[in-house]
Amino acid sequence: MADGYTIRVEPDFIYVVSSEPISLMSIQLFFALVPDEARNAGVSKVLCDMRGVTGQLDTLERFQYGSRIADKFQGLKTAFVLNESLIDPNRFGEKVAISRGGNIRVMTTLEEAYTWLGVKRKTGACLMSDSAA
């Protein structure tokens, strides 16, 4: 897959892993690749394992990316698994996306993501352990 992203197609969803630092380029690549990959695979669920991502977003960036997620991921149920340090305590970006019709959730563990998406974890399918930071 493209530098910085691994995308694996599972029977009911795609599993995306990134450990890239947050940058305009990495986010543009994410928006260009991931929704199309899910649609091309014929699935409507996406699990984004972003626990390896580093950096920070300001409030305006959270608003802009939340809006863009709602648009680009329309029709896709998407779980974002992030380290707590990257998550706004008020879940502002998530709220922006949801208010614009996005079906997304931000969480801190893969187990939460699998449960919310309603998909099963394939044995040995985890590319990073739940305890990875």
C-alpha positions in Angstrom: 0.0 0.0 0.0 1.0 3.6 0.0 3.8 4.8 2.2 2.5 5.3 5.7 -0.6 3.2 5.4 -1.4 -0.5 5.4 -4.9 -1.5 4.3 -6.1 -5.0 4.6 -9.4 -6.2 3.3 -11.4 -8.4 5.6 -14.7 -10.1 4.8 -16.9 -7.3 6.3 -14.6 -4.3 6.6 -11.2 -2.9 5.8 -8.5 -2.5 8.4 -6.3 0.5 8.0 -3.1 1.1 10.0 -1.0 4.2 10.1 1.9 5.3 12.3 2.6 8.5 10.3 3.1 11.8 12.1 0.1 14.1 11.5 0.8 16.3 8.5 -1.2 17.9 5.7 0.3 15.3 3.3 -0.5 12.3 5.5 -4.1 13.5 6.0 -4.6 14.2 2.2 -3.3 10.7 1.4 -5.7 9.2 4.0 -8.7 10.9 2.4 -7.6 10.0 -1.1 -7.0 6.3 -0.3 -9.2 4.9 2.4 -12.8 5.7 1.4 -12.2 4.5 -2.2 -10.4 1.4 -1.0 -13.5 0.5 1.2 -15.9 1.1 -1.7 -13.7 -0.8 -4.1 -13.6 -3.8 -1.7 -17.4 -3.7 -1.5 -17.6 -3.1 2.3 -19.3 -0.4 4.3 -17.2 -0.6 7.5 -13.7 0.8 8.2 -11.5 0.3 11.2 -8.7 2.9 11.3 -6.0 1.9 13.8 -4.2 5.1 14.3 -2.6 4.4 17.6 0.9 4.9 16.2 0.1 8.4 14.8 1.9 11.3 16.6 1.3 15.0 16.6 -1.5 17.4 17.6 -4.5 19.0 16.0 -5.8 22.4 16.8 -9.5 23.2 17.1 -9.8 24.5 13.5 -8.1 21.4 12.1 -10.4 19.2 14.1 -13.4 21.1 12.6 -12.0 20.8 9.1 -11.1 17.2 9.3 -14.4 16.3 11.0 -16.3 18.0 8.1 -14.2 16.3 5.5 -14.6 12.8 7.1 -18.4 13.3 7.0 -18.2 14.1 3.3 -15.6 11.5 2.1 -16.7 8.7 4.3 -20.4 9.1 3.5 -22.1 5.7 3.8 -19.2 4.1 5.6 -19.3 3.2 9.3 -15.9 4.2 10.5 -14.1 3.6 13.8 -11.0 5.6 14.6 -8.7 4.1 17.3 -6.4 6.7 18.6 -4.1 7.3 21.6 -5.8 9.3 24.3 -3.3 12.1 23.8 -4.7 12.7 20.3 -8.3 12.7 21.3 -10.0 16.0 22.2 -11.6 15.5 25.6 -14.9 16.8 24.2 -14.6 14.7 21.0 -15.0 17.9 18.9 -13.9 16.4 15.6 -16.2 13.4 16.1 -19.1 15.7 16.9 -18.5 17.8 13.8 -18.5 14.7 11.6 -21.6 13.2 13.2 -23.5 16.5 12.9 -22.7 16.5 9.2 -24.0 13.0 8.7 -20.9 10.9 9.3 -21.2 7.5 10.9 -18.0 7.6 12.9 -16.7 7.1 16.4 -13.4 7.8 18.0 -12.1 5.3 20.6 -9.0 4.1 22.4 -9.0 0.3 22.0 -9.4 -2.1 19.1 -12.0 -4.1 21.2 -14.3 -1.1 21.3 -13.9 -0.6 17.6 -14.7 -4.2 16.7 -17.7 -4.1 19.0 -19.1 -0.8 17.7 -18.6 -1.9 14.1 -20.2 -5.3 14.8 -17.3 -7.2 13.1 -15.2 -10.1 14.4 -11.5 -9.9 14.9 -9.7 -12.4 12.8 -7.3 -14.6 14.9 -3.9 -13.1 14.6 -5.2 -10.3 12.5 -4.1 -7.5 14.7 -1.2 -5.6 13.2 -0.5 -3.7 16.5 -1.3 -5.1 19.9 -4.1 -3.4 21.9 -1.4 -2.3 24.4 0.7 -0.6 21.8 1.2 3.1 22.4 
